[in-house]
Amino acid sequence: MNIYEAFETDAKAIEEGRWLEIVFQGQAVCSVCVRSASPDLNPALRKAMTDEALGIVGKTNGGGSAAVEKSVASALRDPELERKLFAAAVVTAWKGVTDRSGKPLKFTPKNCEKVFRDLPKLFEQVKIAAYRWETFRASVVSASLGNSETSSGTKSAA
């Protein structure tokens, strides 16, 4: 195998996102478009994280730089903040997501945060796919044209 085929990422998929089918018990329940969850590959996520960190620093009174670093590190492990960052900078769209009554739910960062809060297992599937660099490998992206990739990494007919 060629080293580029093994490790090259698809810049367009990283920038615009990849559509992933979310599957539960073998049945597709919705699709989400995700960008990489790596701040190194996702400038929007890096900016959102920096903005959050600066906000925390601005709220931290005294204690020196060690206290600020500890506050920022602690906040970045906060599940509420993680959902907020994903909704703002990782998930870019969805299809087939409904509210509790089955009515289609428009994608907005606020709606995304709420759905992720209400459905932590869904959020976990999205996170796993977005953190996997393989999701954005050029050879995987080109092989999936005409098919969509499930959150578990398998292919399914579009």
C-alpha positions as CSV (number, residue, x, y, z in Angstrom):
1,M,0.0,0.0,0.0
2,N,1.2,3.5,-0.9
3,I,1.9,5.8,2.1
4,Y,-0.4,8.5,0.6
5,E,-3.2,6.1,0.2
6,A,-2.8,5.0,3.8
7,F,-2.5,8.5,5.5
8,E,-3.7,11.3,3.2
9,T,-6.8,13.1,4.3
10,D,-9.4,14.6,2.1
11,A,-9.2,18.4,2.6
12,K,-12.8,19.0,1.3
13,A,-14.2,16.4,3.7
14,I,-12.3,18.0,6.7
15,E,-13.5,21.5,5.8
16,E,-17.1,20.8,4.7
17,G,-17.7,17.6,6.7
18,R,-18.7,14.0,6.0
19,W,-22.2,12.7,6.0
20,L,-22.4,9.7,8.4
21,E,-25.4,7.5,8.8
22,I,-26.2,6.9,12.5
23,V,-27.3,3.3,12.9
24,F,-29.1,1.7,15.9
25,Q,-29.7,-2.0,16.0
26,G,-28.9,-2.3,12.3
27,Q,-31.4,0.4,11.3
28,A,-30.5,3.9,10.1
29,V,-32.0,6.5,12.4
30,C,-30.6,9.8,11.0
31,S,-27.6,11.2,9.2
32,V,-25.2,13.9,10.5
33,C,-22.5,15.9,8.7
34,V,-19.4,16.1,10.8
35,R,-16.1,17.9,10.5
36,S,-13.0,16.5,12.2
37,A,-13.0,16.8,16.0
38,S,-9.3,17.5,15.9
39,P,-8.5,21.2,16.6
40,D,-5.4,20.7,14.4
41,L,-7.6,19.8,11.4
42,N,-10.7,22.0,12.2
43,P,-10.0,25.7,12.4
44,A,-13.6,26.4,13.5
45,L,-13.2,24.1,16.5
46,R,-9.8,25.6,17.4
47,K,-11.4,29.1,17.3
48,A,-14.4,28.0,19.4
49,M,-12.0,26.4,21.9
50,T,-9.8,29.5,22.1
51,D,-12.9,31.8,22.5
52,E,-14.1,29.6,25.4
53,A,-10.6,29.5,27.0
54,L,-10.3,33.3,26.7
55,G,-13.8,33.7,28.3
56,I,-12.6,31.5,31.2
57,V,-9.4,33.4,31.6
58,G,-11.4,36.7,31.7
59,K,-13.6,35.3,34.5
60,T,-10.6,34.0,36.5
61,N,-9.6,36.5,39.2
62,G,-6.1,36.2,40.6
63,G,-4.3,32.9,41.3
64,G,-1.7,33.4,38.6
65,S,-1.2,31.5,35.3
66,A,-1.3,28.1,37.0
67,A,-4.8,28.7,38.2
68,V,-5.9,29.9,34.8
69,E,-4.4,26.8,33.1
70,K,-6.1,24.6,35.6
71,S,-9.5,26.3,35.0
72,V,-9.1,26.1,31.2
73,A,-8.1,22.4,31.4
74,S,-11.0,21.6,33.7
75,A,-13.5,23.4,31.5
76,L,-12.3,21.6,28.4
77,R,-13.2,18.3,30.1
78,D,-16.7,19.5,30.9
79,P,-19.3,17.5,29.0
80,E,-21.6,20.5,28.7
81,L,-18.8,22.5,27.0
82,E,-17.9,19.6,24.8
83,R,-21.5,19.4,23.5
84,K,-21.5,23.1,22.9
85,L,-18.2,23.0,21.0
86,F,-19.4,20.0,18.8
87,A,-22.7,21.8,18.1
88,A,-20.9,25.0,17.1
89,A,-17.9,23.7,15.1
90,V,-18.0,19.9,14.4
91,V,-21.6,19.0,13.4
92,T,-22.6,21.1,10.4
93,A,-26.0,19.6,9.4
94,W,-28.3,16.7,9.9
95,K,-31.1,14.8,8.2
96,G,-33.9,12.7,9.8
97,V,-33.6,14.2,13.3
98,T,-36.9,14.8,15.0
99,D,-38.2,16.1,18.3
100,R,-39.9,13.8,20.8
101,S,-43.2,13.9,18.9
102,G,-41.6,12.9,15.6
103,K,-41.7,16.4,14.0
104,P,-38.6,17.2,11.9
105,L,-36.1,19.3,13.9
106,K,-34.2,22.0,12.1
107,F,-30.4,21.9,12.5
108,T,-29.1,24.8,14.7
109,P,-26.3,24.7,17.2
110,K,-28.8,25.2,20.0
111,N,-31.0,22.3,18.8
112,C,-27.9,20.2,18.3
113,E,-26.7,20.9,21.9
114,K,-30.2,19.9,23.2
115,V,-30.4,16.7,21.2
116,F,-26.9,15.7,22.4
117,R,-27.8,16.5,26.0
118,D,-31.0,14.5,25.8
119,L,-29.4,11.6,23.9
120,P,-25.8,11.0,25.2
121,K,-25.4,7.7,23.3
122,L,-26.1,9.5,20.0
123,F,-23.5,12.1,21.0
124,E,-21.1,9.3,21.8
125,Q,-21.5,7.8,18.3
126,V,-21.0,11.2,16.6
127,K,-17.9,11.9,18.7
128,I,-16.3,8.6,17.9
129,A,-16.8,9.2,14.2
130,A,-15.5,12.8,14.3
131,Y,-12.4,11.9,16.4
132,R,-11.4,9.0,14.0
133,W,-9.0,10.4,11.5
134,E,-9.8,7.5,9.3
135,T,-13.3,9.1,8.7
136,F,-11.5,11.7,6.7
137,R,-8.9,9.6,4.8
138,A,-8.9,10.4,1.2
139,S,-9.2,6.8,0.1
140,V,-12.2,6.2,2.4
141,V,-14.0,9.4,1.2
142,S,-13.5,8.6,-2.5
143,A,-14.6,4.9,-1.9
144,S,-17.8,6.0,-0.2
145,L,-19.1,8.2,-3.0
146,G,-22.5,6.8,-3.9
147,N,-22.6,5.2,-0.4
148,S,-22.7,6.8,3.0
149,E,-20.5,5.7,5.9
150,T,-22.2,4.7,9.1
151,S,-21.0,6.0,12.5
152,S,-19.4,2.5,13.1
153,G,-17.3,2.9,9.9
154,T,-19.2,0.4,7.7
155,K,-20.7,1.3,4.4
156,S,-24.4,1.4,3.7
157,A,-26.3,2.2,0.5
158,A,-27.3,5.8,0.2
